Amino acid sequence: MATLSAPLLRSHPGRRATFASSPRRRSLAAVASPLGFVKSLSSGRLRYTAVRSSSTASPSAPETAGATDAGAATEAVAASEVEKERVVLPTNDSSDRLLRIRHTCAHVMAMAVQKLFPNSKVTIGPWIDNGFYYDFDMEPLTDKDLKKIKKEMDRIIRRNLPLVREEVSREEAQKRIEALNEPYKLEILESIKEEPITIYHIGEEWWDLCAGPHVETTGQINRKAVELESVAGAYWRGDENNQMLQRIYGTAWENEDQLKAYIHFKEEAKRRDHRRLGQDLDLFSIQEDSGGGLVFWHPKGAIIRHILEDSWKQIHLQHGYDLLYTPHVAKADLWKISGHIDFYKENMYNQMDVEDEMYQLRPMNCPYHILVYKRKLHSYRDFPIRVAELGTVYRYELSGSLHGLFRVRGFTQDDAHIFCLEDQIKDEIRGVLDLTEQILGQFGFRYYEINLSTRPEKSVGSDEIWEKATIALKDALDDKGWEYKVDEGGGAFYGPKIDLKIEDALGRKWQCSTVQVDFNLPERFDITYVDSNTEKKRPIMIHRAVLGSLERFFGVLIEHYAGDFPLWLAPTQARILPVTDNELQYCNEVASELKSRGFRAEVCHGERLPKLIRNAETQKVPLMAVVGPKEVQARTLAIRSRHNGEIGTMPVDEFIRRLQLAVTNKSSL
C-alpha cells in the first residue's frame, strides 16, 4: 500500500499517518493511478483512453493474453478522431506542486467545515494517492452537506488567502489549542517530539498544526480541479474502542483536464468492480449467514480457479517443485516456536482447546513446510529442495476492513519455500523470477514495478550473509534485465526481499509476487544439513509467492479483464444456440462432443435467437454457435465471436480444431 502522509505531525511529510483507521477505499493494493490518458475529440464527444505506464516490460508474455478488446481501457484510439492530446495524471512523487495543492486542499476543507459546522472538532488531514482527506468529530454528514462544504471551499480559494508558516513553543501551541477547545490536537501535540512546533495559517482566520508543505496562497488551487468524493467512518487512532469520526475524501489535481481524466478512470474502475461483476456473472459470493470475509466460489468461478490451480501445479512441477498438502490447524506451540504468537497475534484467531491441548488455525504455511523438511536428515547433495502448496490460511480482520476478494478472512496462498546453500541463492532467485514471469505472462501481465528491499536497522543474521543474499538478489534481477528500485533499509528483519507489482489494463499496480530470503525461521526451528565435511550447517530458506492469494488474484483478474475472460480461461467457452427447438437434439450432440474433448460448452434455448445472443454477450461468453435447419442438415455450425462478430460456418471438426489451437495458444478464435 502507498504510504500516507501525516501533515499534523512534526515530522517528515512522508511519514505514515497512524492516528485514524483507513477504510481501505483504494481497492486494497491498487497502489497507483494510471500515468496518463489520451484525450480525444470525435464527433463532438470528448473521450479519455488510458495509456501504458513506464513500468518494466516482460518481453516473453503473450500480447494476446491481455485484457480483451471489448471495453478495454487501452483500446486504440480510432483513426477518424480529429484531435488528440495526452493528459498526464501526475503523482505526489512526480509533482511537488500537486502534493502541495492536495495538502492545502485538506486544510481549506477543514476550514470550510468549521465555518459551516462550528461545533466540529478537527483531527488529521493528510494527502493521499489521488487526493486528500480530513477526519472530523461531528454529526454524520450527507451528500447535501458535501455540496455546501465544496461551495465554501470555492469561496476560500477565490479569496486568494496566504498560507503562512509560524514556529511557536510547545507551551504556546498548547495554550492556543486549549483556547480553541480542540482535544484531538492536544493529543497530536503530545506525540510531537521535535521543537519548535510549526503552525500553518490560512489568512488570519484558521490554523493547523502542520509540518507542510503548502502552496503560497489558496488562489493557486484550481477550484474546478477539486472535487469532494465521499464520507466514510474512521476510528480515532485506528482503534475501534475510540470515537468514530467522519472522514471526508476529496480529489485534487493541477487542472480541470486531469480531474476529468481521473473521473473517467474512476468510472472505468467502477465498471470493472469485481464485487459487482462477481454477482452479475455468478462467479462468487460472500454469504453473511456464514460470516464476513469468507468466500463461496460458485460453479463458474470455481472452474476458473480449477484452471488457475491446474496451470500453477503443472508449471511448478516443470520447475522442479514438489507439491505439498498440510493441515489447516496445528498445536499452538508450533506458532510459539515460529514467533507468530509473539509478533502476529493480532492477526490470528483465538486458540481452541482439543483434549486439553491448545490448537491454532494457521495464519501462514511456513512452519508446516519446515516440519516436512525436518522429517529426515538432509545432505548438502539434496539441495536445492523446493516445495509448494496452495495452502488455505486464516487471518483475523475487522469487519470494517473487509473488501470483496481483496480483503478476506480465509484465503489460499500460492506458497512455496526453497531450502538451499548460500552459493545457490542467486540461481534459485533467478529461477523464481523466470517462473513468476511465466505464470503472470499467461494472463497478459507484462508490465511490472519491482522493488529490492535491503537490510533494516534491526535484523537477524550476520553482515556476511546479508551482503551475500542482497548481492544475489541484485545479480538475479540484473541477469533478468529487469529495472528495479532499491528500498534501502526496507527489508524484513529476517532477510532481504524482492516485491513485484503487476500493472492491469487501467494502469493500476497490484502487489502480488514476493521473494524473501529468511535467516530467522531456520534458526528458530534449528533446521540443519550435513555438509561435505560431515558437519551440521544451517541452510538458507527462501519464501516466495507468485499470485499472492487465489482470492485476491481472482479479484484482480476480474477487474483486469472487466469480467471478459479470454477464451482459454472463460468459464463457458462456447454457447450453442438453436434457432428453434427442432435443432435441439443436434445442439446437444455437439455440446457432448465438445465436452468430451475437454471444452466448456453449453446449450441455451427457449427464447428467440436475438435474445439468446444478447444473453450470451451479457454473460461475456466468447463464442456462440448458431444452429438452424441448414446447419443440422450439413452437420455444421455458424460461429459468432463476441468481439469479432460473424466468423463463418464450418464443420464441427473444423470448429474443434480451431478452438483447440486457440486455447493452446491462449489466443482468440
HELIX and SHEET records of a PDB file:
HELIX    1   1 GLU A   63  ALA A   65  5                                   3    
HELIX    2   2 ASP A   96  LEU A  116  1                                  21    
HELIX    3   3 ASP A  143  ARG A  158  1                                  16    
HELIX    4   4 ARG A  170  LEU A  180  1                                  11    
HELIX    5   5 PRO A  183  SER A  191  1                                   9    
HELIX    6   6 THR A  218  GLN A  220  5                                   3    
HELIX    7   7 ARG A  223  ALA A  225  5                                   3    
HELIX    8   8 GLU A  256  ARG A  271  1                                  16    
HELIX    9   9 HIS A  274  ASP A  280  1                                   7    
HELIX   10  10 PRO A  299  GLN A  318  1                                  20    
HELIX   11  11 ALA A  332  SER A  338  1                                   7    
HELIX   12  12 HIS A  340  PHE A  343  1                                   4    
HELIX   13  13 LYS A  345  ASN A  347  5                                   3    
HELIX   14  14 CYS A  366  TYR A  373  1                                   8    
HELIX   15  15 TYR A  380  ASP A  382  5                                   3    
HELIX   16  16 SER A  399  SER A  401  5                                   3    
HELIX   17  17 GLU A  422  GLN A  424  5                                   3    
HELIX   18  18 ILE A  425  GLY A  441  1                                  17    
HELIX   19  19 ASP A  463  LYS A  480  1                                  18    
HELIX   20  20 LEU A  521  ARG A  524  1                                   4    
HELIX   21  21 LEU A  550  TYR A  561  1                                  12    
HELIX   22  22 ASP A  581  GLU A  583  5                                   3    
HELIX   23  23 LEU A  584  SER A  596  1                                  13    
HELIX   24  24 LEU A  609  THR A  618  1                                  10    
HELIX   25  25 PRO A  629  ALA A  634  1                                   6    
HELIX   26  26 VAL A  652  THR A  664  1                                  13    
SHEET    1   A 3 ARG A  45  VAL A  51  0                                        
SHEET    2   A 3 GLY A  36  SER A  42 -1                                        
SHEET    3   A 3 GLU A  83  VAL A  88 -1                                        
SHEET    1   B 3 THR A  56  ALA A  57  0                                        
SHEET    2   B 3 TYR A 447  SER A 453 -1                                        
SHEET    3   B 3 LYS A 485  ASP A 487  1                                        
SHEET    1   C 8 THR A  56  ALA A  57  0                                        
SHEET    2   C 8 TYR A 447  SER A 453 -1                                        
SHEET    3   C 8 LYS A 497  GLU A 503 -1                                        
SHEET    4   C 8 LYS A 509  ASP A 518 -1                                        
SHEET    5   C 8 ILE A 540  SER A 549 -1                                        
SHEET    6   C 8 GLY A 410  CYS A 420 -1                                        
SHEET    7   C 8 ILE A 385  TYR A 394 -1                                        
SHEET    8   C 8 ASP A 322  LEU A 323  1                                        
SHEET    1   D 3 LYS A 121  VAL A 122  0                                        
SHEET    2   D 3 GLY A 131  ASP A 137 -1                                        
SHEET    3   D 3 TRP A 127  ILE A 128 -1                                        
SHEET    1   E 4 LYS A 121  VAL A 122  0                                        
SHEET    2   E 4 GLY A 131  ASP A 137 -1                                        
SHEET    3   E 4 MET A 244  ALA A 252 -1                                        
SHEET    4   E 4 VAL A 226  TYR A 235 -1                                        
SHEET    1   F 3 LEU A 163  VAL A 168  0                                        
SHEET    2   F 3 ILE A 197  ILE A 202 -1                                        
SHEET    3   F 3 TRP A 206  LEU A 209 -1                                        
SHEET    1   G 2 PHE A 284  ILE A 286  0                                        
SHEET    2   G 2 VAL A 295  TRP A 297 -1                                        
SHEET    1   H 3 VAL A 329  LYS A 331  0                                        
SHEET    2   H 3 GLU A 357  LEU A 361 -1                                        
SHEET    3   H 3 MET A 352  VAL A 354 -1                                        
SHEET    1   I 2 TYR A 529  VAL A 530  0                                        
SHEET    2   I 2 LYS A 536  LYS A 537 -1                                        
SHEET    1   J 5 ALA A 601  VAL A 603  0                                        
SHEET    2   J 5 ALA A 574  PRO A 578  1                                        
SHEET    3   J 5 LEU A 623  VAL A 627  1                                        
SHEET    4   J 5 THR A 636  SER A 641 -1                                        
SHEET    5   J 5 GLY A 645  PRO A 651 -1                                        
END                                                                             
